[in-house]
Amino acid sequence: MKHSWMAMGICAFTAQLYAAEETKNQSEATLYGALAYSVWNGYSKGEGSSHDLYTHAARIGIEGQERLGENLAALFNFRFDSLTPTKPDYVSGLNSTRYAYIGLKGDFGKLTLGRQDTFWYDYGSAASVFQDIFDYGWAGLSTASQMIRYEKADIGGSGLTLGASAVLDGKHEAIPDSKGKAVNAYEIGATFDKGPWSLFAGFQHTNSNIIYVRDNDKVREVMGASVTYREGPVYVGFDYEHHASKGDHYALGAIWYKERRKHHLYGGIEMVDYRDQKKWYQGALGYTYYFSPNTYSWLEGQSWKQDKLHGYDVVLGMRHNF
């Protein structure tokens, strides 16, 4: 009898080890994508009117993770986008890689390597509440190849998240015209969440002028802060950025979510204040209706002015995510 219980115990222990090993090696992958088009109608003084069917989104990707332990997992994300060719001999179709990164996440935080979005892009655009338009003054390095990014979320349950990234690019493939033989772009940032409020502050530096700004010029550095407020059906986001050697950008966006989030209204205003240039202003309004959680349509309009120049855009779009 004693040996029977021992045998049963050994079997149970072996089964536990097997189950733990199965959990450890558990992996999952998700195919995702989106397709969206917009009918774009615009006017600007001096250039007249234009009307286009615009590809808002055409992308497909796969992301997943594998559990390596109780609090450790490997992750990956690979996504292709379709960008409209800018020259006749450019390749069309899924011709752009938006994401191609792998990494680890656990109690230590999240560390990822490869082509991915920046911390600045993920957290520093609180006023971007529109589907197609608005926030034209925003500037920053949004995505880069050869990036090493680290993020530690909600440190000790305090609501504080720290993030940093560096582009290790000694051959100057990701950051053209750089001089360094190692890190040619980097950023640091932090967010703090408390109740309905969220605060962000960040800084980006590149070793060459590759950050596009509102007047079609390029700069090396941006810094700024964002504030968001979320409570019930209301969302408000404010961004401030300083574009090195140029000036400042301010943007305010707000959303009013209607019943069951089937549709919502939103609006925004922004200003670009550059040295030796007239201030640039823009205001916008929008409405989005959800046919389902994954299929929705929007109508948006904006009007801008800079000294004697002015213009407007009206956009009607539709999107499906899968």
QUIKA-V841501 format. One record per pair of residues at least 12 apart in sequence whose C-alpha atoms are under 10 Angstrom apart, sorted by the first residue. I is the first residue (numbers start at 1). GAP is how many residues later the second one is. Records with the same first field share a line. If there is no record, write none. Layout:
I = GAP / GAP
This chain:
20 = 49 / 50
21 = 47 / 48
22 = 45
23 = 43 / 44 / 45 / 46 / 47
24 = 42 / 43 / 44 / 45 / 46 / 47 / 48 / 49
25 = 41 / 42 / 43 / 44 / 48
26 = 39 / 40 / 41 / 42 / 43 / 47
27 = 37 / 38 / 39 / 40 / 41 / 46 / 47 / 48
28 = 35 / 36 / 37 / 38 / 39 / 47
29 = 33 / 34 / 35 / 36 / 37 / 46 / 47 / 48
30 = 31 / 32 / 33 / 34 / 35 / 47
31 = 29 / 30 / 31 / 32 / 33 / 47 / 48 / 291
32 = 27 / 28 / 29 / 30 / 31 / 47 / 289 / 290
33 = 24 / 25 / 26 / 27 / 28 / 29 / 46 / 47 / 48 / 287 / 288 / 289
34 = 22 / 23 / 24 / 25 / 26 / 27 / 47 / 260 / 261 / 285 / 286 / 287 / 288
35 = 20 / 21 / 22 / 23 / 24 / 25 / 47 / 260 / 283 / 284 / 285 / 286 / 287
36 = 18 / 19 / 20 / 21 / 22 / 23 / 259 / 260 / 261 / 281 / 282 / 283 / 284 / 285
37 = 16 / 17 / 18 / 19 / 20 / 21 / 95 / 260 / 279 / 280 / 281 / 282 / 283
38 = 14 / 15 / 16 / 17 / 18 / 19 / 93 / 94 / 259 / 260 / 261 / 276 / 277 / 278 / 279 / 280 / 281
39 = 12 / 13 / 14 / 15 / 16 / 17 / 260 / 275 / 276 / 277 / 278 / 279
40 = 12 / 13 / 14 / 92 / 260 / 261 / 273 / 274 / 275 / 276 / 277
41 = 12 / 260 / 271 / 272 / 273 / 274 / 275
42 = 259 / 260 / 261 / 269 / 270 / 271 / 272 / 273
43 = 260 / 267 / 268 / 269 / 270 / 271
44 = 259 / 260 / 261 / 265 / 266 / 267 / 268 / 269
45 = 260 / 263 / 264 / 265 / 266 / 267
46 = 263 / 264 / 265
47 = 264
48 = 263
49 = 262 / 263 / 264
50 = 263
51 = 262 / 263 / 264
52 = 263
53 = 262 / 263 / 264
54 = 30 / 78 / 261 / 263
55 = 27 / 28 / 29 / 262
56 = 26 / 27 / 75 / 76 / 261 / 262 / 263
57 = 24 / 25 / 26 / 261 / 262 / 263 / 264
58 = 22 / 23 / 24 / 25 / 35 / 36 / 261 / 262 / 263
59 = 20 / 21 / 22 / 23 / 24 / 34 / 35 / 36 / 37 / 38 / 39 / 262
60 = 18 / 19 / 20 / 21 / 22 / 34 / 38 / 261 / 262
61 = 16 / 17 / 18 / 19 / 20 / 36 / 37 / 38 / 39
62 = 14 / 15 / 16 / 17 / 18 / 37 / 38
63 = 12 / 13 / 14 / 15 / 16 / 36 / 37 / 38 / 39
64 = 12 / 13 / 14 / 38
65 = 12 / 37 / 38 / 39 / 40
66 = 38
67 = 37 / 38 / 39
68 = 36 / 37 / 38
69 = 37
70 = 36
71 = 34 / 35 / 36 / 37
72 = 32 / 33 / 34 / 35 / 36 / 37 / 38
73 = 30 / 31 / 32 / 33 / 37
74 = 28 / 29 / 30 / 31 / 32 / 36 / 37 / 38
75 = 26 / 27 / 28 / 29 / 30 / 35 / 36 / 37
76 = 23 / 24 / 25 / 26 / 27 / 28 / 36 / 37 / 38
77 = 21 / 22 / 23 / 24 / 25 / 26 / 37 / 38 / 39
78 = 19 / 20 / 21 / 22 / 23 / 24 / 37 / 38
79 = 15 / 17 / 18 / 19 / 20 / 21 / 22 / 36 / 37
80 = 13 / 14 / 15 / 16 / 17 / 18 / 19 / 20
81 = 12 / 13 / 14 / 15 / 16 / 17 / 18
82 = 12 / 13 / 14 / 15 / 16
83 = 12 / 13 / 14
84 = 12
97 = 18 / 19 / 48
98 = 17 / 18 / 19 / 45 / 46 / 47
99 = 15 / 16 / 17 / 18 / 44 / 45 / 46
100 = 13 / 14 / 15 / 16 / 45 / 46
101 = 12 / 13 / 14 / 15 / 44 / 45 / 46 / 47
102 = 12 / 13 / 14
103 = 45 / 46 / 47
104 = 46
105 = 45 / 46 / 47
106 = 46
107 = 45 / 46 / 48
108 = 42 / 43 / 44 / 45 / 47
109 = 41 / 42 / 43 / 44 / 45 / 46 / 52 / 53 / 54
110 = 39 / 40 / 41 / 42 / 43 / 53
111 = 37 / 38 / 39 / 40 / 41 / 52 / 53 / 54
112 = 35 / 36 / 37 / 38 / 39 / 53
113 = 32 / 33 / 34 / 35 / 36 / 37 / 52 / 53 / 54
114 = 30 / 31 / 32 / 33 / 34 / 35 / 53 / 54
115 = 28 / 29 / 30 / 31 / 32 / 33 / 34 / 52 / 59
116 = 26 / 27 / 28 / 29 / 30 / 31 / 32 / 33
117 = 24 / 25 / 26 / 27 / 28 / 30 / 32 / 48
118 = 22 / 23 / 24 / 25 / 26 / 29 / 30 / 31 / 45 / 46 / 47 / 48 / 68 / 69 / 70 / 86
119 = 22 / 23 / 24 / 30 / 31 / 32 / 43 / 44 / 45 / 46 / 68 / 69 / 70 / 71 / 83 / 84 / 85
120 = 19 / 20 / 21 / 22 / 23 / 43 / 44 / 45 / 67 / 68 / 69 / 70 / 80 / 81 / 82 / 83 / 84 / 102 / 103 / 104 / 105
121 = 17 / 18 / 19 / 20 / 21 / 22
122 = 20 / 21
123 = 66 / 67 / 68 / 75 / 76 / 77 / 78 / 79 / 102 / 103 / 104
124 = 14 / 15 / 16 / 65 / 66 / 67 / 75 / 76 / 77 / 78 / 79 / 99 / 100 / 101 / 102 / 103 / 114 / 115 / 116 / 117
125 = 13 / 14 / 15 / 75 / 100 / 101 / 102 / 103 / 112 / 113 / 114 / 115 / 116 / 126 / 127 / 128
126 = 72 / 73 / 74 / 99 / 100 / 101 / 102 / 103 / 109 / 110 / 111 / 112 / 113 / 114 / 125 / 126 / 127 / 128
127 = 99 / 100 / 101 / 108 / 109 / 110 / 111 / 112 / 113 / 123 / 124 / 125 / 126 / 127 / 128 / 140 / 141 / 142 / 143
128 = 109 / 110 / 111 / 123 / 124 / 125 / 126 / 139 / 140
129 = 106 / 107 / 108 / 123 / 124 / 125 / 126 / 136 / 137 / 138 / 139 / 157
130 = 123 / 124 / 125 / 135 / 136 / 137 / 138 / 154 / 155 / 156 / 157 / 158 / 168 / 169 / 170 / 171
131 = 155 / 156 / 157 / 166 / 167 / 168 / 169 / 184 / 186 / 187 / 188
132 = 154 / 166 / 167 / 168 / 169 / 182 / 183 / 184 / 185
133 = 151 / 152 / 153 / 167 / 168 / 169 / 180 / 181 / 182
134 = 117 / 119 / 133 / 134 / 135 / 136 / 148 / 149 / 150 / 151 / 166 / 167 / 168 / 169 / 170 / 179
135 = 104 / 114 / 115 / 116 / 117 / 118 / 133 / 134 / 135 / 136 / 147 / 148 / 149
136 = 77 / 78 / 113 / 115 / 134 / 135 / 136 / 146
137 = 75 / 76 / 77 / 78 / 104 / 111 / 112 / 113 / 114 / 133 / 134 / 135 / 136 / 143 / 144 / 145
138 = 74 / 75 / 76 / 101 / 102 / 103 / 104 / 105 / 110 / 111 / 112 / 113 / 132 / 133 / 134
139 = 72 / 73 / 74 / 75 / 79 / 80 / 82 / 83 / 84 / 102 / 103 / 104 / 110
140 = 63 / 64 / 65 / 70 / 71 / 72 / 73 / 79 / 80 / 81 / 82 / 83 / 101 / 103
141 = 44 / 45 / 46 / 63 / 64 / 65 / 69 / 70 / 71 / 79 / 80 / 81
142 = 69
144 = 22 / 23 / 30 / 31 / 41
145 = 22 / 23 / 24 / 28 / 29 / 30
146 = 20 / 21 / 22 / 23 / 24 / 27 / 28 / 29 / 37
147 = 18 / 19 / 20 / 21 / 22 / 27 / 36 / 38 / 39
148 = 16 / 17 / 18 / 19 / 20 / 38
149 = 14 / 15 / 16 / 17 / 18 / 37 / 38 / 39
150 = 12 / 13 / 14 / 15 / 16 / 38
151 = 12 / 13 / 14 / 37 / 38 / 39
152 = 12 / 38
153 = 37 / 38 / 39
154 = 37 / 38 / 39
155 = 37
158 = 34 / 35 / 36
159 = 32 / 33 / 34 / 35 / 36 / 39
160 = 30 / 31 / 32 / 33 / 34 / 38 / 39 / 40
161 = 28 / 29 / 30 / 31 / 32 / 39
162 = 26 / 27 / 28 / 29 / 30 / 38 / 40
163 = 24 / 25 / 26 / 27 / 28 / 39
164 = 22 / 23 / 24 / 25 / 26 / 38 / 39 / 40
165 = 20 / 21 / 22 / 23 / 24 / 39
166 = 16 / 17 / 18 / 19 / 20 / 21 / 22 / 38 / 39 / 40
167 = 15 / 16 / 17 / 18 / 19 / 20 / 39
168 = 12 / 13 / 14 / 15 / 16 / 17 / 18
169 = 12 / 13 / 14 / 15 / 16
170 = 12 / 13 / 14
171 = 13
172 = 12
175 = 31 / 32 / 33 / 34 / 35
176 = 31 / 32 / 33 / 34
177 = 30 / 31 / 32 / 33
178 = 28 / 29 / 30 / 31 / 32
179 = 28 / 29
180 = 27 / 28
183 = 23 / 24
184 = 21 / 22 / 23 / 24
185 = 19 / 20 / 21 / 22 / 23 / 35 / 36
186 = 17 / 18 / 19 / 20 / 21 / 35
187 = 15 / 16 / 17 / 18 / 19 / 34 / 35 / 36
188 = 13 / 14 / 15 / 16 / 17 / 35
189 = 12 / 13 / 14 / 15 / 34 / 35 / 36
190 = 12 / 13 / 35
191 = 34 / 35 / 36
192 = 35
193 = 34 / 35 / 36
194 = 35
195 = 34 / 35 / 36
196 = 32 / 33 / 34 / 35 / 36 / 39
197 = 30 / 31 / 32 / 33 / 34 / 39 / 40
198 = 28 / 29 / 30 / 31 / 32 / 39
199 = 26 / 27 / 28 / 29 / 30 / 38 / 39
200 = 24 / 25 / 26 / 27 / 28 / 39
201 = 22 / 23 / 24 / 25 / 26 / 38 / 39 / 40
202 = 20 / 21 / 22 / 23 / 24 / 39
203 = 18 / 19 / 20 / 21 / 22 / 38 / 39
204 = 16 / 17 / 18 / 19 / 20
205 = 14 / 15 / 16 / 17 / 18 / 39
206 = 13 / 14 / 15 / 16
207 = 12 / 13 / 14
208 = 12 / 13
209 = 12
211 = 32
212 = 31
213 = 30 / 33 / 36 / 59
214 = 29 / 32 / 35 / 58 / 59 / 60 / 66
215 = 31 / 57 / 59 / 62 / 65
217 = 29
218 = 25 / 26 / 27 / 28
219 = 24 / 25 / 26 / 27
220 = 23 / 24 / 25
221 = 21 / 22 / 23 / 24
222 = 19 / 20 / 21 / 22 / 23 / 24 / 25 / 26
223 = 17 / 18 / 19 / 20 / 21 / 25
224 = 15 / 16 / 17 / 18 / 19 / 24 / 25 / 26
225 = 13 / 14 / 15 / 16 / 17
226 = 12 / 13 / 14 / 15 / 24 / 25 / 26
227 = 12 / 13 / 25
228 = 24 / 25 / 26
229 = 25
230 = 24 / 25
232 = 24 / 25
233 = 22 / 23 / 24 / 25 / 26 / 27 / 28 / 31
234 = 20 / 21 / 22 / 23 / 24 / 32
235 = 18 / 19 / 20 / 21 / 22 / 31
236 = 16 / 17 / 18 / 19 / 20 / 30 / 31 / 32
237 = 14 / 15 / 16 / 17 / 18 / 31
238 = 12 / 13 / 14 / 15 / 16 / 30 / 31 / 32
239 = 12 / 13 / 14 / 31
240 = 12 / 30 / 31
241 = 31
242 = 30 / 31 / 32
243 = 29 / 30 / 31
245 = 29 / 30
246 = 26 / 27 / 28 / 29 / 30 / 31
247 = 25 / 26 / 27 / 28 / 29 / 30
248 = 23 / 24 / 25 / 26 / 27
249 = 21 / 22 / 23 / 24 / 25 / 31
250 = 19 / 20 / 21 / 22 / 23 / 31
251 = 17 / 18 / 19 / 20 / 21 / 30 / 31 / 32
252 = 15 / 16 / 17 / 18 / 19 / 31
253 = 13 / 14 / 15 / 16 / 17 / 30 / 31 / 32
254 = 12 / 13 / 14 / 15 / 31
255 = 12 / 13 / 31 / 32
256 = 31
257 = 31
258 = 31
261 = 27 / 28 / 29 / 32
262 = 26 / 27 / 28 / 29 / 30 / 31 / 34
263 = 24 / 25 / 26 / 27 / 28 / 33 / 34 / 35
264 = 22 / 23 / 24 / 25 / 26 / 34
265 = 20 / 21 / 22 / 23 / 24 / 33 / 34 / 35
266 = 18 / 19 / 20 / 21 / 22 / 34
267 = 16 / 17 / 18 / 19 / 20 / 33 / 34 / 35
268 = 14 / 15 / 16 / 17 / 18 / 34
269 = 12 / 13 / 14 / 15 / 16 / 33 / 34 / 35
270 = 12 / 13 / 14 / 34
271 = 12 / 33 / 34 / 35
272 = 34
277 = 29 / 30
278 = 27 / 28 / 29 / 30
279 = 26 / 27 / 28
280 = 24 / 25 / 26 / 27 / 29 / 30
281 = 22 / 23 / 24 / 25 / 26 / 29
282 = 20 / 21 / 22 / 23 / 24 / 28 / 29 / 30
283 = 18 / 19 / 20 / 21 / 22 / 29
284 = 16 / 17 / 18 / 19 / 20 / 28 / 29 / 30
285 = 14 / 15 / 16 / 17 / 18 / 29
286 = 12 / 13 / 14 / 15 / 16 / 28 / 29 / 30
287 = 12 / 13 / 14 / 29
288 = 12 / 28 / 29 / 30
289 = 29
290 = 28 / 29
291 = 29
292 = 28
293 = 27 / 28
294 = 25 / 26 / 27 / 28
295 = 23 / 24 / 25 / 26 / 27
296 = 21 / 22 / 23 / 24 / 25
297 = 19 / 20 / 21 / 22 / 23
298 = 17 / 18 / 19 / 20 / 21
299 = 15 / 16 / 17 / 18 / 19
300 = 13 / 14 / 15 / 16 / 17
301 = 12 / 13 / 14 / 15
302 = 12 / 13
